[in-house]
Structure formats: C-alpha cells, structure tokens
C-alpha cells in the first residue's frame, strides 16, 4: 500500500510539473503576441502621423514662411543638386557643357543672320544704285578718248515735268571735246518703248566756256533711265601737257570781277562752269567693259531718275506760261543762284578782312603817336592801307558782278547749236 501510494504521488508530482511548464510557455507566447501587437499599433500610429504631416504639408505649402522654406531647402537630400536638374544633372561639368553648347548655337545663329544681312545689304545697295540718279561729282570718262566730264547734278520741277542734267567741262575737256551740242548723239535705254511718245530731249553747251545741259522735256516714269551720250568729234592734239594753274589764291569770282567793265556774255558762261563739290561714290551704270558687244564709239553713260532722292526738286515750274521750257529759270536754279551765293560769301570775307585791316591801322597809328620814330609801325600802316584799298576795289567789282548775274536773261540761244534728236535703245534682259 505504501509503495503504491508513493508511486502515485510521484506520478502526480511529475504531471503537475509538466502542466506548469506548458502554462508558462503559453503565457510567454501570449505575452509576445501582445508585444508584437503593441509594436504594430505604434508603428501604424507613427506611419499615420507621418502621412498626416506630409498631407498637411502638401495642403498648406503657401503657409510656410520664408525661413521654413529656406530650412526645408537646406534639409533636402544631398543628391538633389546632382540628379534633379532641369536639363540633366546639376554637376558643374554638366552645367559648363550646357553653357558651351548654348554659346555654339548662339554663334552659329549670329553667323547665319550676319551672312543673310550682308547678302541682303549688298543686294539692296546694288538695287539702290541701279534705281537712283548718278551721284553728283562722279567722273564720266569717254570710252575711247578717255576725256572726263563730271556729273554736276540733276534737277526737276515740282511736277516732274521738266528734268535737267548738268555735265561739267574742265579745261582739258573743252580742248578735246566739241563745245557744240549737235556734235553729240543722245540715246536712252527704254525696253518698254514709252519714252519716245511722251518726251523730248535736247543737249546744249553754255557757250564755248560753259557746262553742258541735258534737258528732258516731258514726264518720265518712276524708274531710272540710262542715258548714253556719244562724242562725234575728237579735238585731241596729242599728249602735250597743259600749262600749270596759277598759284594765286584769289577766287574765280574775284578774277572775273577784275574785268567787270568789259565782261562779256562768253565770260559769264565760263564762270558758270565752276566745279561744285559732291561725294564721289560707286555708280549703278551699265558696265560695258564686261559686255562682249562693247560699242566702238566714244561714249559716256549715266542714270537719271526724276523721283530719286539724288535728284533735286525745285519748288516751282520750269515752264513759261505758254508751256515752253524756261531756259533762264533752268540756269538760275542749277547754276546762277549758286554762283551768286559764292559771290556773297566772297563779299562777306572781303568785308571782314577790311574791318580787321582798319582796326590794325588804328593800333599802329597809336604806336606812332607814342613814338614818332617807330618805322616798323609806319611801314605796317602803309601796307595795311594798300590792302584796304585793294579790298574795297574788289568788293565794288564783286557787287557789280553779282548784279550782272541777277539781271542776265539766258535763252535757248545761250546753249548754241543744240542736239534735239535722240534714239531709244534696248538692253537684253
């Protein structure tokens, strides 16, 4: 009995021990589960709070202060400047490459635009020269004799009904070319054949010492016409050199005024041929040198456009009341008025010189009063008085010359034997 009871006790004891171990394991498991659940809850709540913060940041970006935005920018990922650039990464080498690429593109664009503008400029310049009147002062050289005239300018009246061209002859030109307009042949380039029905043309020279005048009687179209003028008479006598010009500094007006008493019509005409200043530029005339059918005649050519900015517009009519060309008015507007202006300038200079000489005489006379033995002062007084006398004589003659120009009435006969026929020629396109 005792043995059996002892065995039972041992058995119950071992069972109780096993049950205690099992309970302990269960408790540990339950505890671990609780810890994991609590941990998940904490993580979930942390995630929710983070998401809510981010959501609130997105919802209220404009509520940030400058300070907060600056701090947020400073706290960004360090790799932001490297991998989040607008045109690739923001590495300084990449930036430099982009700058160089843009500079190359800009340079190519500038070169392309510059080339286009240059080509356009040359084209516009050529078109401008081709469609405008020949510039004042340009030399016109005859193709065979090589004698030169100067383009003295172009004028037209307010209605563009009469157009005048002035060709200036120097001494050499008068020696080698005829001074009769009839010794020249006139041609005009007109592919449309409109000119001959509407326009009369004549060329004459103002006496034997004057300039040549081409008078176009009639309205031209709004374009440039090329005029070709051929010389029919060669008066050249060889290569003998002409005499040198005088070293005198006196003006042409003064030289003419010296002979004011005996001044003739021919001398008046000679005085009107003084060269006027003008800019010599490239021309837009026909280049016969490049033409295989170059004319064998002795010729010059020039452009005339009544509507060109290089053609001076006279705010008056160049016709008389009866409708004929007013030759006197033509010479007044193209030459006489300028000559009178030059005389006025000479008069002004001489008058001022005379006043200065008189002031100087007074100064030297005061010196002589203080010192009667001052021979230099006495000599200067005599010299200055002689200059005053010469100037006053010159002034008198200049004023008389001015009146002669103002009162002179030029007519068609003043141009001598004029060429009043012309031919129309055509130019291949």
Secondary structure, 3 states (H helix, E strand, C coil): CHHHHHHHHHHHHHHHHHHHHHHHHHHHHHHHHHHHHHHHHHHHHHHHHHHHHHHHHHHCHHHCCHHHHHHHHHCCCCCHHHHCECCECCCHHHHHHHHHHHHHHHHHHHHHHHHHHHHHHHHHHHHHHHCCCCCCCCEEECCCCCCEEEEEEEEEECCCCEEEEEEECCHHHHHHCCCCHHHEEEEEECCCCCHHHHCEEEEEECCCCCCEEEEEECCCCCCCEEEEEEECCCCCCCCCCCCCCCCCCCCHHHHHHHCHHHCCHHHHHHHCCCCCCCCCCCCCCCCHHHCCCCCCCEEEEEEECCCCCCCEEECCCCECCCCCECHHHHHHHHHHHHHHHHHHHHHHHHHHHHHHHHHHHHHHHHHHHHCCCCHHHHHHHHHHHHHHHHHHHHHHHHHHHHHHHHHCCCCHHHHCCCECCEEEECCCC
